[in-house]
Amino acid sequence: MIDWRIVGCLEPRRDPPAASYLRQLHHRAIRTWSMSCGELLFSGARLRSLAGRVGKLTCRCASAAFAACVLALAVGCMSGATISTTPAFADSLPTPSKPKTAVDLLHNIKLAIQSGALLKREFYDDANLLQYFGGVSVQLSTHSLNVIGGSVLGFDEIVAPTPFHGSFLPGMTLQFSWSRRDGTSVESELILRFGRSTKVGFDDVVKVFSSAWKKAPLELPSAHYTPDPITRPHGNEIIIHEFQTAGVVQEMRVEFKGDGTLYSIYIKGRKEG
């Protein structure tokens, strides 16, 4: 085997063809590698520069977005903005204090409406009914998986009984019903009647349930009912409050006696789906 290094030393100006070709390849490879490295370094510098610009732009966008969020929250807090005027139904039943007065009872009725309790099957057990409405006992007239109805009895501590021919009539009665229709929709009814003056009148009802009421349409007088003579404002009036959420409509109808005190409260609700 020929050592081309020795031959090159003996004849420095003449390279053997093979050695010359190998040397050319070597120099070409060095030049190519050097150019590639330079291009890579140049490309890397451009990428770093571009990345820096993108990073700065991203940081500026993120800072702007964060500032916008903070501003939106601040404006919302200052303006007292709300999502809905009607509270959403709670998943569980709230537990109010047992009513001791007729005004306490109004507050608990409002809670039962706004929480959706009247449209829930689990609301109609003795403990819940007595806790919300007072009374001492519950008497069921209908009880099944899809229908339940009955009365709450014993409201003497809230509304005193009415003397009647040597006996006493209840000062207040309460009937309730709940039913599931068509397998999906639910309906409920709650009826309260007051036998004697509770000293709770129109202003008390509006204070608890808000002034967003409307007068009920005029009705023909009943042959079985003679209205009291009107002695105070709002005497014998009937007003309606409506409560609505998605898929749910509840209406409360309040009737007053001639002296402007409570005569009856009728609440009907329906929930679809």
Helices and strands as residue ranges (DSSP letters): H 4-10, H 17-79, H 102-114, G 117-119, G 121-123, H 126-133, E 137-143, E 147-153, E 162-164, E 167-169, E 172-181, E 185-194, H 202-209, E 214-215, E 238-245, E 248-256, E 262-271
